[in-house]
Amino acid sequence: MCPARVMAGRRLMLSVQWQGFMGSPVIYWSEPEPAAADALLDRAGPDSHRRLAAQSRERELVLTAHALARVAAAGWLGCSVGSIRLTHACPWCGSDRHGRPGAAGPGGLACSLSIGYAPDLVLVAVGGAEPVGADIEAVRDRSRWGRAASLLYSPEEADLLDGEPAGAVAALGTAFWARKEAVLKLAGVGRTVPLTGVDVARAGGTGGGPAGGRYPAWVSDVPVAAGYAAAVATPRRHLPPAVHRVTPAELVARFHC
């Protein structure tokens, strides 16, 4: 066991626990990598294997996201990565095979999680006892937002997009999308409601802001890699979230210390 890796892991764990004590979600993000996915495969839990069987083309995304979720939960709960089991709870049918994700640790410890997937990045938010919602999206071309604005955006959001320079519309439109997805994940409803009913025009920014509409929440933007927008939502006002990038090599090391 490498002493430097152990100390780095302990420092990160203390940082995460302090952030949780202060009432803020903690965010982790990483880039899937084939070699890292191979190294993580033998440590994957049964939930990961179910997803791999169903979605083989997303192998690296699933393995990276589930490993990152276990690292995030271990940091929040103050236990080893190997003691973490990922869980699910469907608010509609009560199934434990799908639905809102969470994590269980030793001695009855548990925390809420939210997982977001983009084409080349994954993101995990951990939020303690209260639910949390998070999403990550690749910035899309402006034309998509122009054609779909009436289906996606509230009147205030559409006005803000209309006032943006041409080169900034795609970034803001994608940020709105990520914020809405985070709110819907927090509420546990997914895309079963019209997106126009979730107003995030006054939400976002690293300090956060309130989402309006049917599902009130506090929403913060999350800084990740260039070309992506990410957001996290919680039931009540939170401090700016701590954000940790975990490289594929660091992720593998957390499972092999």
ROGU-980414 format. One line per 8 residues: number of its first residue (from 1); for each residue x, y, z of C-alpha. Coordinates in nm, 2 decimals. Layout:
residues N
NUM = X,Y,Z ~ ...
***
This chain:
residues 257
1 = 0.00,0.00,0.00 ~ 0.15,0.33,-0.11 ~ 0.17,0.58,0.19 ~ 0.14,0.88,-0.04 ~ -0.18,0.74,-0.19 ~ -0.32,0.67,0.16 ~ -0.25,1.02,0.28 ~ -0.40,1.18,-0.04
9 = -0.71,0.97,0.01 ~ -0.74,1.07,0.38 ~ -0.70,1.44,0.29 ~ -0.98,1.41,0.03 ~ -1.20,1.22,0.27 ~ -1.16,1.49,0.54 ~ -1.23,1.76,0.28 ~ -1.55,1.59,0.16
17 = -1.67,1.53,0.52 ~ -1.62,1.90,0.60 ~ -1.81,2.00,0.29 ~ -2.10,1.78,0.39 ~ -2.10,1.92,0.75 ~ -2.13,2.27,0.59 ~ -2.44,2.15,0.40 ~ -2.31,2.14,0.05
25 = -2.31,1.86,-0.21 ~ -1.98,1.73,-0.33 ~ -1.91,1.67,-0.70 ~ -1.67,1.43,-0.87 ~ -1.61,1.40,-1.24 ~ -1.38,1.19,-1.46 ~ -1.31,1.07,-1.81 ~ -1.38,0.71,-1.90
33 = -1.07,0.53,-2.04 ~ -1.06,0.18,-2.18 ~ -0.75,0.07,-1.98 ~ -0.89,0.20,-1.66 ~ -1.22,0.03,-1.73 ~ -1.04,-0.30,-1.77 ~ -0.87,-0.25,-1.44 ~ -1.20,-0.16,-1.27
41 = -1.40,-0.45,-1.41 ~ -1.29,-0.71,-1.15 ~ -1.39,-0.46,-0.87 ~ -1.73,-0.38,-1.02 ~ -2.04,-0.46,-0.82 ~ -2.35,-0.65,-0.93 ~ -2.53,-0.33,-1.03 ~ -2.25,-0.25,-1.27
49 = -2.26,-0.59,-1.43 ~ -2.63,-0.56,-1.49 ~ -2.58,-0.24,-1.67 ~ -2.29,-0.38,-1.87 ~ -2.50,-0.67,-1.99 ~ -2.78,-0.43,-2.10 ~ -2.56,-0.16,-2.25 ~ -2.23,-0.31,-2.36
57 = -2.14,-0.01,-2.58 ~ -2.14,0.21,-2.27 ~ -1.89,-0.02,-2.09 ~ -1.63,0.25,-2.00 ~ -1.90,0.50,-1.90 ~ -2.08,0.26,-1.67 ~ -1.77,0.12,-1.50 ~ -1.62,0.47,-1.45
65 = -1.94,0.62,-1.32 ~ -2.01,0.33,-1.07 ~ -1.65,0.33,-0.95 ~ -1.66,0.71,-0.91 ~ -1.99,0.68,-0.72 ~ -1.83,0.44,-0.47 ~ -1.53,0.67,-0.42 ~ -1.77,0.96,-0.36
73 = -1.98,0.77,-0.11 ~ -1.67,0.64,0.07 ~ -1.54,1.00,0.11 ~ -1.88,1.12,0.24 ~ -1.93,0.83,0.48 ~ -1.57,0.80,0.60 ~ -1.53,0.43,0.51 ~ -1.33,0.22,0.26
81 = -1.43,0.21,-0.10 ~ -1.46,-0.17,-0.08 ~ -1.73,-0.15,0.18 ~ -1.96,0.06,-0.03 ~ -2.26,-0.09,-0.21 ~ -2.46,0.10,-0.47 ~ -2.83,0.10,-0.42 ~ -3.14,0.21,-0.61
89 = -3.49,0.31,-0.50 ~ -3.77,0.37,-0.75 ~ -4.03,0.61,-0.62 ~ -4.29,0.47,-0.85 ~ -4.28,0.09,-0.81 ~ -4.05,0.04,-0.51 ~ -3.79,-0.16,-0.71 ~ -3.44,-0.17,-0.59
97 = -3.30,-0.25,-0.94 ~ -3.36,0.10,-1.08 ~ -3.46,0.45,-0.98 ~ -3.28,0.71,-0.77 ~ -2.93,0.60,-0.68 ~ -2.77,0.59,-0.34 ~ -2.50,0.41,-0.15 ~ -2.49,0.19,0.16
105 = -2.19,0.15,0.39 ~ -2.10,-0.05,0.70 ~ -2.31,-0.01,1.01 ~ -2.62,0.12,0.84 ~ -2.44,0.43,0.70 ~ -2.60,0.56,0.38 ~ -2.60,0.86,0.15 ~ -2.78,0.99,-0.16
113 = -2.61,1.00,-0.50 ~ -2.69,1.13,-0.85 ~ -2.50,1.02,-1.16 ~ -2.48,1.21,-1.49 ~ -2.34,1.08,-1.82 ~ -2.21,1.27,-2.12 ~ -2.04,1.13,-2.43 ~ -1.69,1.14,-2.28
121 = -1.74,1.24,-1.92 ~ -1.92,1.11,-1.61 ~ -2.02,1.31,-1.30 ~ -2.13,1.20,-0.96 ~ -2.29,1.42,-0.68 ~ -2.32,1.30,-0.32 ~ -2.56,1.48,-0.09 ~ -2.59,1.30,0.24
129 = -2.93,1.22,0.39 ~ -3.13,1.45,0.16 ~ -3.17,1.37,-0.21 ~ -2.95,1.54,-0.47 ~ -2.98,1.57,-0.85 ~ -2.70,1.63,-1.09 ~ -2.65,1.63,-1.47 ~ -2.38,1.69,-1.72
137 = -2.43,1.77,-2.09 ~ -2.20,1.83,-2.39 ~ -2.26,2.18,-2.54 ~ -2.48,2.14,-2.85 ~ -2.51,2.34,-3.16 ~ -2.72,2.65,-3.15 ~ -2.97,2.53,-3.42 ~ -3.10,2.26,-3.18
145 = -3.20,2.51,-2.92 ~ -3.37,2.74,-3.18 ~ -3.60,2.47,-3.32 ~ -3.69,2.32,-2.98 ~ -3.72,2.64,-2.77 ~ -4.10,2.62,-2.73 ~ -4.07,2.27,-2.59 ~ -3.77,2.32,-2.36
153 = -3.77,2.67,-2.22 ~ -3.99,2.89,-2.00 ~ -4.07,3.24,-2.13 ~ -3.80,3.39,-1.91 ~ -3.54,3.14,-2.03 ~ -3.64,3.20,-2.39 ~ -3.60,3.58,-2.34 ~ -3.25,3.53,-2.20
161 = -3.15,3.31,-2.49 ~ -3.29,3.57,-2.74 ~ -3.07,3.83,-2.57 ~ -2.75,3.63,-2.60 ~ -2.49,3.68,-2.87 ~ -2.50,3.41,-3.14 ~ -2.19,3.24,-3.02 ~ -2.31,3.21,-2.66
169 = -2.66,3.06,-2.72 ~ -2.55,2.70,-2.73 ~ -2.36,2.72,-2.40 ~ -2.65,2.89,-2.22 ~ -2.91,2.66,-2.37 ~ -2.71,2.36,-2.26 ~ -2.66,2.50,-1.91 ~ -3.04,2.54,-1.89
177 = -3.08,2.18,-2.00 ~ -2.84,2.05,-1.74 ~ -3.00,2.26,-1.46 ~ -3.35,2.12,-1.56 ~ -3.23,1.76,-1.56 ~ -3.07,1.81,-1.22 ~ -3.40,1.94,-1.08 ~ -3.60,1.65,-1.23
185 = -3.35,1.40,-1.09 ~ -3.38,1.56,-0.75 ~ -3.75,1.53,-0.77 ~ -3.73,1.17,-0.89 ~ -3.95,1.22,-1.19 ~ -3.71,1.22,-1.48 ~ -3.85,1.35,-1.81 ~ -4.21,1.26,-1.72
193 = -4.31,1.63,-1.70 ~ -4.28,1.91,-1.95 ~ -3.94,2.08,-1.93 ~ -4.11,2.42,-1.97 ~ -4.25,2.37,-1.63 ~ -3.91,2.38,-1.47 ~ -3.78,2.74,-1.47 ~ -3.40,2.77,-1.41
201 = -3.35,3.13,-1.55 ~ -3.26,3.26,-1.20 ~ -3.07,2.94,-1.10 ~ -2.72,2.85,-1.18 ~ -2.38,3.02,-1.13 ~ -2.14,2.87,-0.88 ~ -2.32,3.03,-0.59 ~ -2.65,2.89,-0.71
209 = -3.00,3.02,-0.73 ~ -3.37,2.91,-0.70 ~ -3.55,2.70,-0.96 ~ -3.91,2.80,-1.02 ~ -4.21,2.60,-1.13 ~ -4.35,2.27,-1.01 ~ -4.03,2.14,-0.84 ~ -3.86,2.41,-0.63
217 = -3.49,2.35,-0.57 ~ -3.16,2.53,-0.53 ~ -2.94,2.49,-0.84 ~ -2.57,2.55,-0.89 ~ -2.36,2.53,-1.20 ~ -2.07,2.29,-1.18 ~ -1.74,2.38,-1.35 ~ -1.61,2.08,-1.55
225 = -1.42,2.04,-1.87 ~ -1.45,2.29,-2.16 ~ -1.73,2.21,-2.39 ~ -1.96,2.07,-2.12 ~ -2.23,2.21,-1.88 ~ -2.31,2.06,-1.55 ~ -2.54,2.14,-1.26 ~ -2.64,2.01,-0.92
233 = -2.97,2.06,-0.74 ~ -3.07,2.02,-0.37 ~ -3.40,2.07,-0.18 ~ -3.27,2.37,0.01 ~ -3.01,2.64,-0.04 ~ -2.65,2.51,-0.03 ~ -2.30,2.65,-0.03 ~ -2.10,2.64,-0.36
241 = -2.03,2.27,-0.41 ~ -1.68,2.13,-0.39 ~ -1.57,1.99,-0.72 ~ -1.31,1.71,-0.76 ~ -1.17,1.59,-1.09 ~ -1.05,1.23,-1.05 ~ -0.83,1.10,-1.33 ~ -0.87,0.74,-1.45
249 = -0.54,0.65,-1.29 ~ -0.64,0.80,-0.96 ~ -0.97,0.62,-0.98 ~ -0.80,0.28,-1.03 ~ -0.56,0.36,-0.75 ~ -0.84,0.41,-0.50 ~ -0.95,0.05,-0.56 ~ -0.61,-0.10,-0.55
257 = -0.44,0.07,-0.25
***
